[in-house]
């Protein structure tokens, strides 16, 4: 049996893998300092140009954080690159059957349906007072005719925070950022600010009542406005 040789990695790619391996072997975590370019060149046995290319590539995906004048550090997880890519592809497919934004909204809806049930499973000892405060602020904004994107986003962030999963917050934030980059392309919303506040109140009330069926129904209804706006963009069949 003939063994097909693996293609040789470029020196820059080797350097990328070397930096990642160094981080893992040393047990470094987000925010920890990294060796200098010169030190990496010596440790990895590659040229300075290869190290620089590797660091730029790792910076682009959030593995390395380069702070000019301060040094290099292990990066904190960021979904910024993913958001930009999803927003771009969603925008170029808004008006056809491959509508990527509709798919993202569906994924977020499925995620939140699962999360709200997990939240109820935690029991009645969960402190939702921060959510109550945000709910009051949202209803106050609705009463004067406009709910700020920040308060809407904060509601979802605080609602699921008791789950203790930081990735949930980042994923929901990524979906949110994509939607808000594209919302001006979706046409006017069908819902009034009062409708929006009421749908959030329904989710909150269902969680307080530990009613999973009602909570799932409320989350589903929460996305009706977005679904309607996306449906208007579809060309007639």
N, C-alpha and C positions, 0 to 999 in steps of 0.2 A: 504494500500500500504506500503510495507516494504522499509524503507530507508536504502540504503547501506552506511555504515559509510566510510568516507574518510580515506585513510591510513595516519597514523601520519607521519609528516615530521621528518627526523633526526634532531638532534640538530644543526649540521653544516649547513644544508639547512635552518633551521629556522634562524640561525645567518646570513646567506647570505641575506635572505629576510629582516631581521632586519636592516642590514647595508644599503641596498637599500632604505628602507623606511625612514631611518634616513636622507639620502642624500636628498630625495625628500622633507621631512617635513621641513628641515632647508634651503631649497632653495640653496643648494650648487651646484657649477658648476665646470667644469674641472679645475684642478689646485688648488682648495680649500683644505685646510688641513682637515684631518679626526681626530676624537678622537683616543687616544692611545689604544693599546690592552686592558690595564687595564680598561680604561674608557668604552670601548665597552662591556667588560665582565660584568661590573656593570649595564650599561644601558640596555643591552639586556637580562640579567639574565641567561646567559649560561656560560659554563666553558671556560677557556682560550684556551684549545685545540680545542673546537668547533669554537671559534672566529678565531684561526689561520687557521683551515681548510677552514673556510668561506672566509677569506681574500685571501688565495692562489687561491681558485676557482674564486673569483672575479677579482683577478689580471690576471688570465689566459684569461679572456674575456675582459680585458681592463677597467673594472668599477673602479678598485682600482689600484693606482700606488704606489708601496712600494719602497721607496728610502732609502736604508740602511744608517743609520747615520743621516738622515734628517727627517724621519717620513713617514706618509701615507697621500695620497692625492686622491682626486677624479680623476680618469683616463681620459685621452683624448681618443676619439673614435679611435679605431684602427682595421683594418681588417687583421692584421697579422695572427691570428689564422685561419681565413677563407681562406687566401691565401695558407697557408701550407696544409690545408685539401684538398682544390680544386686541388692543384698541385699534391698531392699524388694520389688522385683518378683519375685525368686526366692521370697521367703517367701509371697507371695499366690498363687503358682502351684504350690506344692509338691505338692499332691495332685490335680493334674489333668494332662491330656495336654500342656499347654503348659509343663510343668515347666522353668522357666528355669534352675534350678540344674543340672539334668541336662545342659542344653545347654552351660552354662559348663564343667562338668567335662569334657565331650567336647572342647571347644575347648582346654582346658588339656592334655588327654591328647595331642591331635594336635600341639600346640606342643612338648611335651616329647619326643615321638617324633622330631620333626625336630631338636630341639636335641641330643639324645643322639647322633644320628648325626653332626651337625656337630662335636661334641666329639671323637668318635673320629677324624674326618678331620684333626684338628689333629696327630695323631701321638702317639708315646709320650713326647715331651719335656715334655708338659704336667704341671705339678706338682699332683698331687691329694692331697698330704699333708694339707692342711687338711680335706679330705673324710674322709680316713682317721681323723683325730682326732675328727671329729664322729660318724663311724660307731661308733667305740669308745665314745663317751659315750652314744650311742643304745642300744647293746647293754647297757651298764651300767645304764641306766635301765630297759630292758625286763626285766632280771634281777630288779628289785625291784618290778615290776608296773605301771609307768606310764611312757610316753614323753611328755615335755613337748612342747606345740605348738611352742615356740621351737626346740627341737633338730631337730624334723622339718622345720620351715621352713628352718632354717640349712643342712641337708643339701642341699636343692635350690638354694639361693642360691649356695653354694660350689661345687657341682658344675658349674654352668654359667658361673661367673665367668670362667674362662679364655677364653670366647668374646669377652669384651671389649664386650659389648652391655648398657649400663645399662638400656635399656628392657625387656629380657628380665626382669631382676630386678624391675622395677616391675610388669610385667604378671603375673608369677607371684605376686608379693606381693598384687596386687589380687584375683586368683582365690582365693588363700589366705584373705584377710580376709573375703571374701564367704562362703566355706565355713564358716569358724569363727564367723561371726555366726549361722549357721543350724544348726550341727552338733547343738545340743541338741534341734532339732525333727525329727531324723532317726531317733531311736530308738537303742538300744544297738548298738555296733559288733559285727560278727560275728568280727572278728579279735582275737587276743590281742596284747599288746605284743610278744611274741616273733615273731608272724607279721609284724607291721609292720616290725620291725627286719630280719627275714630278707628281706622284699621290697626294702628299701632296699639291703641287702647284695648282693642279686642284680643290681641296677642298677649298683652300684659295681664289682662283679667283672666284669661284662660290658664295662664301659668300659675297665677295666684290661687285659682280654684283647683289646680292639679287635674284639669280636664284635658286629657291628651287629645281626644277626638276634636274638641273645640279648638284646641291650640293648633292642630294640624289644619283645620278648616280656616282658621284665622290667618295662618301663614300663607296658605294658598290664595286666599282673597287679597292679601297684601300685594301680590304680584299681578293682580288683574289689570291694574292701570298700565303697567309696562307692557303686558301682553297685548292689550288693545292698541297701544301706540305702535308696537311692532307690526301688528296685523294690518294696520292702515298702510304700511310701506310696501306690502307685497303687491306685485303686479297682478292684475285680474287674470284669472285662468282661462 
